[in-house]
């Protein structure tokens, strides 16, 4: 579910997520940002 990462904070706030999926998305976004 990469839509949330693309939409940034608004995506996280407006779309309810499974906790694990949310954590995975944050980790994925962080890894991409670091590189």
Secondary structure, 3 states (H helix, E strand, C coil): CCHHHHHCHHHHHHCCCCHHHHHHHHHHHHHHHHC
